Amino acid sequence: MNEPHYVAWVRERQRAARRLSGWLSQRRAKPDLDHEERVDAQTLVWAQRHAHEQRLHDSAIEQLRHS
């Protein structure tokens, strides 16, 4: 009974993550930045995306434990 709800939740989180990652990439990438700043911006975007994915993973594991 909880499984369809969980699948819908996971899919919505994935869609939100894709939208956010595209937005963050556009916000961080500016053509007038020098190479070091671009690398820093890309690293920041990667770290934010990785942290978000980790939170989703942890949340999914908790959801499975409680169902």
MOPAC internal coordinates of N, CA, C and O (Angstrom, degrees):
PM7 1SCF
backbone

  N    0.0000 0     0.00 0     0.00 0    0    0    0
  C    1.4374 1     0.00 0     0.00 0    1    0    0
  C    1.5332 1   111.03 1     0.00 0    2    1    0
  O    1.2310 1   119.82 1   140.33 1    3    2    1
  N    1.3195 1   117.96 1   -39.67 1    3    2    1
  C    1.4565 1   121.54 1   179.43 1    5    3    2
  C    1.5149 1   112.91 1   -79.22 1    6    5    3
  O    1.2310 1   120.34 1   160.18 1    7    6    5
  N    1.3217 1   116.96 1   -19.82 1    7    6    5
  C    1.4640 1   120.18 1  -174.97 1    9    7    6
  C    1.5293 1   113.64 1   -61.05 1   10    9    7
  O    1.2310 1   117.95 1   132.29 1   11   10    9
  N    1.3379 1   121.51 1   -47.71 1   11   10    9
  C    1.4715 1   119.09 1   178.29 1   13   11   10
  C    1.5256 1   112.08 1   -60.48 1   14   13   11
  O    1.2310 1   120.58 1   142.44 1   15   14   13
  N    1.3265 1   116.49 1   -37.56 1   15   14   13
  C    1.4587 1   120.08 1   178.30 1   17   15   14
  C    1.5335 1   109.98 1   -64.14 1   18   17   15
  O    1.2310 1   120.58 1   137.45 1   19   18   17
  N    1.3262 1   116.49 1   -42.55 1   19   18   17
  C    1.4560 1   121.48 1   179.60 1   21   19   18
  C    1.5283 1   111.08 1   -64.11 1   22   21   19
  O    1.2310 1   119.78 1   136.00 1   23   22   21
  N    1.3237 1   118.02 1   -44.00 1   23   22   21
  C    1.4628 1   121.79 1   179.34 1   25   23   22
  C    1.5271 1   110.34 1   -62.11 1   26   25   23
  O    1.2310 1   120.38 1   137.32 1   27   26   25
  N    1.3171 1   116.88 1   -42.68 1   27   26   25
  C    1.4650 1   120.42 1   177.88 1   29   27   26
  C    1.5220 1   110.27 1   -63.23 1   30   29   27
  O    1.2310 1   120.38 1   139.25 1   31   30   29
  N    1.3167 1   116.88 1   -40.75 1   31   30   29
  C    1.4486 1   121.33 1   179.08 1   33   31   30
  C    1.5267 1   110.91 1   -62.54 1   34   33   31
  O    1.2310 1   120.47 1   134.42 1   35   34   33
  N    1.3430 1   116.71 1   -45.58 1   35   34   33
  C    1.4657 1   121.33 1  -179.93 1   37   35   34
  C    1.5271 1   110.16 1   -62.67 1   38   37   35
  O    1.2310 1   120.03 1   136.17 1   39   38   37
  N    1.3110 1   117.55 1   -43.83 1   39   38   37
  C    1.4729 1   120.46 1  -179.66 1   41   39   38
  C    1.5322 1   111.20 1   -63.45 1   42   41   39
  O    1.2310 1   120.32 1   138.90 1   43   42   41
  N    1.3014 1   117.00 1   -41.10 1   43   42   41
  C    1.4643 1   120.25 1   178.32 1   45   43   42
  C    1.5255 1   110.88 1   -64.47 1   46   45   43
  O    1.2310 1   120.30 1   139.23 1   47   46   45
  N    1.3255 1   117.04 1   -40.77 1   47   46   45
  C    1.4673 1   120.75 1   177.64 1   49   47   46
  C    1.5234 1   111.01 1   -63.74 1   50   49   47
  O    1.2310 1   120.29 1   141.33 1   51   50   49
  N    1.3426 1   117.04 1   -38.67 1   51   50   49
  C    1.4607 1   120.48 1   178.21 1   53   51   50
  C    1.5276 1   110.79 1   -65.33 1   54   53   51
  O    1.2310 1   120.42 1   137.22 1   55   54   53
  N    1.3304 1   116.81 1   -42.78 1   55   54   53
  C    1.4698 1   120.11 1   177.36 1   57   55   54
  C    1.5241 1   110.82 1   -61.53 1   58   57   55
  O    1.2310 1   120.63 1   136.40 1   59   58   57
  N    1.3100 1   116.40 1   -43.60 1   59   58   57
  C    1.4632 1   120.39 1   179.56 1   61   59   58
  C    1.5312 1   110.90 1   -63.62 1   62   61   59
  O    1.2310 1   120.56 1   140.16 1   63   62   61
  N    1.3212 1   116.53 1   -39.84 1   63   62   61
  C    1.4653 1   120.22 1   179.23 1   65   63   62
  C    1.5215 1   110.96 1   -64.49 1   66   65   63
  O    1.2310 1   120.36 1   139.26 1   67   66   65
  N    1.3414 1   116.91 1   -40.74 1   67   66   65
  C    1.4688 1   119.92 1   178.68 1   69   67   66
  C    1.5200 1   110.61 1   -64.54 1   70   69   67
  O    1.2310 1   120.54 1   137.50 1   71   70   69
  N    1.3332 1   116.57 1   -42.50 1   71   70   69
  C    1.4612 1   119.35 1   178.52 1   73   71   70
  C    1.5203 1   111.12 1   -63.36 1   74   73   71
  O    1.2310 1   120.35 1   136.23 1   75   74   73
  N    1.3214 1   116.93 1   -43.77 1   75   74   73
  C    1.4582 1   121.39 1  -178.99 1   77   75   74
  C    1.5204 1   111.46 1   -66.36 1   78   77   75
  O    1.2310 1   119.99 1   138.31 1   79   78   77
  N    1.3182 1   117.62 1   -41.69 1   79   78   77
  C    1.4630 1   119.13 1  -178.13 1   81   79   78
  C    1.5229 1   110.85 1   -64.58 1   82   81   79
  O    1.2310 1   119.79 1   141.18 1   83   82   81
  N    1.3182 1   118.01 1   -38.82 1   83   82   81
  C    1.4606 1   120.63 1   176.91 1   85   83   82
  C    1.5110 1   111.39 1   -64.69 1   86   85   83
  O    1.2310 1   120.46 1   137.88 1   87   86   85
  N    1.3164 1   116.73 1   -42.12 1   87   86   85
  C    1.4538 1   121.22 1   179.47 1   89   87   86
  C    1.5286 1   110.50 1   -64.93 1   90   89   87
  O    1.2310 1   120.44 1   136.02 1   91   90   89
  N    1.3441 1   116.76 1   -43.98 1   91   90   89
  C    1.4558 1   120.07 1  -179.82 1   93   91   90
  C    1.5279 1   111.01 1   -63.96 1   94   93   91
  O    1.2310 1   120.13 1   139.60 1   95   94   93
  N    1.3039 1   117.37 1   -40.40 1   95   94   93
  C    1.4648 1   120.72 1   179.04 1   97   95   94
  C    1.5239 1   110.45 1   -60.76 1   98   97   95
  O    1.2310 1   120.30 1   136.39 1   99   98   97
  N    1.3090 1   117.03 1   -43.61 1   99   98   97
  C    1.4553 1   120.37 1   179.90 1  101   99   98
  C    1.5302 1   111.32 1   -67.88 1  102  101   99
  O    1.2310 1   120.38 1   142.03 1  103  102  101
  N    1.3212 1   116.88 1   -37.97 1  103  102  101
  C    1.4655 1   120.22 1  -179.08 1  105  103  102
  C    1.5185 1   111.56 1   -69.50 1  106  105  103
  O    1.2310 1   120.07 1   145.59 1  107  106  105
  N    1.3208 1   117.48 1   -34.41 1  107  106  105
  C    1.4571 1   121.42 1  -175.11 1  109  107  106
  C    1.5215 1   113.26 1   -86.79 1  110  109  107
  O    1.2310 1   119.78 1   150.93 1  111  110  109
  N    1.3129 1   118.03 1   -29.07 1  111  110  109
  C    1.4643 1   121.43 1  -175.41 1  113  111  110
  C    1.5251 1   109.67 1   -89.71 1  114  113  111
  O    1.2310 1   120.99 1   -67.77 1  115  114  113
  N    1.3113 1   115.72 1   112.23 1  115  114  113
  C    1.4596 1   120.80 1   178.01 1  117  115  114
  C    1.5284 1   107.80 1  -125.09 1  118  117  115
  O    1.2310 1   119.82 1   -46.36 1  119  118  117
  N    1.3197 1   117.94 1   133.64 1  119  118  117
  C    1.4529 1   119.85 1  -175.41 1  121  119  118
  C    1.5220 1   114.45 1   -65.96 1  122  121  119
  O    1.2310 1   119.23 1   160.02 1  123  122  121
  N    1.3360 1   119.08 1   -19.98 1  123  122  121
  C    1.4536 1   120.46 1  -177.32 1  125  123  122
  C    1.5236 1   113.42 1   -89.16 1  126  125  123
  O    1.2310 1   119.46 1  -178.81 1  127  126  125
  N    1.3342 1   118.63 1     1.19 1  127  126  125
  C    1.4579 1   120.97 1   178.48 1  129  127  126
  C    1.5272 1   110.09 1   -79.54 1  130  129  127
  O    1.2310 1   120.74 1   -33.15 1  131  130  129
  N    1.3272 1   116.18 1   146.85 1  131  130  129
  C    1.4567 1   117.69 1   175.09 1  133  131  130
  C    1.5258 1   109.10 1   -78.49 1  134  133  131
  O    1.2310 1   120.83 1    -3.79 1  135  134  133
  N    1.3211 1   116.02 1   176.21 1  135  134  133
  C    1.4713 1   121.34 1  -172.54 1  137  135  134
  C    1.5300 1   112.22 1   -58.90 1  138  137  135
  O    1.2310 1   119.94 1   134.42 1  139  138  137
  N    1.3285 1   117.72 1   -45.58 1  139  138  137
  C    1.4648 1   120.30 1  -178.41 1  141  139  138
  C    1.5242 1   112.01 1   -60.91 1  142  141  139
  O    1.2310 1   120.51 1   137.36 1  143  142  141
  N    1.3114 1   116.63 1   -42.64 1  143  142  141
  C    1.4681 1   120.01 1   179.64 1  145  143  142
  C    1.5224 1   111.17 1   -66.39 1  146  145  143
  O    1.2310 1   120.17 1   143.22 1  147  146  145
  N    1.3384 1   117.28 1   -36.78 1  147  146  145
  C    1.4679 1   119.72 1   177.51 1  149  147  146
  C    1.5203 1   110.85 1   -64.67 1  150  149  147
  O    1.2310 1   120.82 1   137.78 1  151  150  149
  N    1.3336 1   116.04 1   -42.22 1  151  150  149
  C    1.4654 1   120.05 1   178.59 1  153  151  150
  C    1.5236 1   109.61 1   -63.45 1  154  153  151
  O    1.2310 1   120.29 1   136.63 1  155  154  153
  N    1.3270 1   117.05 1   -43.37 1  155  154  153
  C    1.4665 1   120.54 1   178.32 1  157  155  154
  C    1.5284 1   110.94 1   -60.92 1  158  157  155
  O    1.2310 1   120.32 1   136.68 1  159  158  157
  N    1.3190 1   117.00 1   -43.32 1  159  158  157
  C    1.4618 1   121.14 1  -179.78 1  161  159  158
  C    1.5206 1   110.55 1   -64.55 1  162  161  159
  O    1.2310 1   120.13 1   137.22 1  163  162  161
  N    1.3170 1   117.35 1   -42.78 1  163  162  161
  C    1.4578 1   120.90 1   178.93 1  165  163  162
  C    1.5228 1   110.71 1   -64.57 1  166  165  163
  O    1.2310 1   120.69 1   140.38 1  167  166  165
  N    1.3235 1   116.28 1   -39.62 1  167  166  165
  C    1.4664 1   120.46 1   178.15 1  169  167  166
  C    1.5215 1   110.64 1   -64.02 1  170  169  167
  O    1.2310 1   120.75 1   138.16 1  171  170  169
  N    1.3254 1   116.17 1   -41.84 1  171  170  169
  C    1.4636 1   120.40 1   177.70 1  173  171  170
  C    1.5278 1   111.27 1   -61.78 1  174  173  171
  O    1.2310 1   120.34 1   134.75 1  175  174  173
  N    1.3193 1   116.96 1   -45.25 1  175  174  173
  C    1.4623 1   120.67 1   178.89 1  177  175  174
  C    1.5226 1   110.06 1   -61.86 1  178  177  175
  O    1.2310 1   120.34 1   135.85 1  179  178  177
  N    1.3326 1   116.96 1   -44.15 1  179  178  177
  C    1.4588 1   120.17 1   179.54 1  181  179  178
  C    1.5373 1   110.01 1   -61.40 1  182  181  179
  O    1.2310 1   120.18 1   135.19 1  183  182  181
  N    1.3271 1   117.26 1   -44.81 1  183  182  181
  C    1.4653 1   120.93 1  -178.60 1  185  183  182
  C    1.5281 1   111.01 1   -63.02 1  186  185  183
  O    1.2310 1   120.51 1   138.16 1  187  186  185
  N    1.3246 1   116.63 1   -41.84 1  187  186  185
  C    1.4694 1   119.19 1   178.42 1  189  187  186
  C    1.5231 1   110.74 1   -64.80 1  190  189  187
  O    1.2310 1   120.34 1   137.39 1  191  190  189
  N    1.3242 1   116.96 1   -42.61 1  191  190  189
  C    1.4638 1   120.89 1   179.53 1  193  191  190
  C    1.5292 1   110.35 1   -64.44 1  194  193  191
  O    1.2310 1   120.62 1   137.04 1  195  194  193
  N    1.3223 1   116.42 1   -42.96 1  195  194  193
  C    1.4622 1   120.61 1  -179.66 1  197  195  194
  C    1.5348 1   110.66 1   -64.01 1  198  197  195
  O    1.2310 1   120.36 1   137.09 1  199  198  197
  N    1.3210 1   116.91 1   -42.91 1  199  198  197
  C    1.4687 1   120.40 1   178.62 1  201  199  198
  C    1.5223 1   110.75 1   -63.03 1  202  201  199
  O    1.2310 1   120.56 1   140.17 1  203  202  201
  N    1.3266 1   116.53 1   -39.83 1  203  202  201
  C    1.4646 1   120.50 1   178.59 1  205  203  202
  C    1.5289 1   110.42 1   -64.51 1  206  205  203
  O    1.2310 1   120.56 1   135.55 1  207  206  205
  N    1.3291 1   116.54 1   -44.45 1  207  206  205
  C    1.4646 1   120.10 1   178.43 1  209  207  206
  C    1.5240 1   110.62 1   -61.55 1  210  209  207
  O    1.2310 1   120.27 1   140.44 1  211  210  209
  N    1.3297 1   117.09 1   -39.56 1  211  210  209
  C    1.4595 1   120.37 1   178.99 1  213  211  210
  C    1.5273 1   111.05 1   -64.72 1  214  213  211
  O    1.2310 1   120.29 1   138.81 1  215  214  213
  N    1.3341 1   117.06 1   -41.19 1  215  214  213
  C    1.4706 1   119.77 1   176.89 1  217  215  214
  C    1.5252 1   111.10 1   -62.60 1  218  217  215
  O    1.2310 1   120.55 1   138.83 1  219  218  217
  N    1.3444 1   116.56 1   -41.17 1  219  218  217
  C    1.4645 1   119.44 1   177.57 1  221  219  218
  C    1.5207 1   110.97 1   -62.50 1  222  221  219
  O    1.2310 1   120.65 1   136.82 1  223  222  221
  N    1.3174 1   116.36 1   -43.18 1  223  222  221
  C    1.4609 1   120.97 1   179.40 1  225  223  222
  C    1.5218 1   110.32 1   -61.15 1  226  225  223
  O    1.2310 1   120.68 1   131.24 1  227  226  225
  N    1.3280 1   116.30 1   -48.76 1  227  226  225
  C    1.4692 1   120.38 1  -179.87 1  229  227  226
  C    1.5265 1   111.04 1   -60.93 1  230  229  227
  O    1.2310 1   120.71 1   139.22 1  231  230  229
  N    1.3203 1   116.24 1   -40.78 1  231  230  229
  C    1.4550 1   120.69 1   179.05 1  233  231  230
  C    1.5264 1   111.15 1   -64.85 1  234  233  231
  O    1.2310 1   120.65 1   138.96 1  235  234  233
  N    1.3174 1   116.37 1   -41.04 1  235  234  233
  C    1.4723 1   119.99 1   178.96 1  237  235  234
  C    1.5187 1   110.71 1   -64.64 1  238  237  235
  O    1.2310 1   120.17 1   138.80 1  239  238  237
  N    1.3202 1   117.29 1   -41.20 1  239  238  237
  C    1.4672 1   120.53 1   178.46 1  241  239  238
  C    1.5307 1   109.80 1   -63.24 1  242  241  239
  O    1.2310 1   120.16 1   136.31 1  243  242  241
  N    1.3202 1   117.29 1   -43.69 1  243  242  241
  C    1.4631 1   120.04 1   177.48 1  245  243  242
  C    1.5316 1   110.93 1   -61.79 1  246  245  243
  O    1.2310 1   120.54 1   139.40 1  247  246  245
  N    1.3226 1   116.58 1   -40.60 1  247  246  245
  C    1.4604 1   120.49 1   178.95 1  249  247  246
  C    1.5313 1   110.78 1   -60.96 1  250  249  247
  O    1.2310 1   120.91 1   137.17 1  251  250  249
  N    1.3199 1   115.87 1   -42.83 1  251  250  249
  C    1.4625 1   120.28 1   179.44 1  253  251  250
  C    1.5338 1   110.95 1   -66.69 1  254  253  251
  O    1.2310 1   120.13 1   142.80 1  255  254  253
  N    1.2965 1   117.36 1   -37.20 1  255  254  253
  C    1.4747 1   120.47 1   179.96 1  257  255  254
  C    1.5291 1   111.70 1   -66.89 1  258  257  255
  O    1.2310 1   120.29 1   147.42 1  259  258  257
  N    1.3188 1   117.06 1   -32.58 1  259  258  257
  C    1.4496 1   120.54 1  -176.07 1  261  259  258
  C    1.5228 1   113.87 1   -93.53 1  262  261  259
  O    1.2310 1   120.34 1   178.22 1  263  262  261
  N    1.3270 1   116.96 1    -1.78 1  263  262  261
  C    1.4699 1   117.76 1  -179.54 1  265  263  262
  C    1.4995 1   111.76 1   -99.98 1  266  265  263
  O    1.2310 1   120.10 1   180.00 1  267  266  265

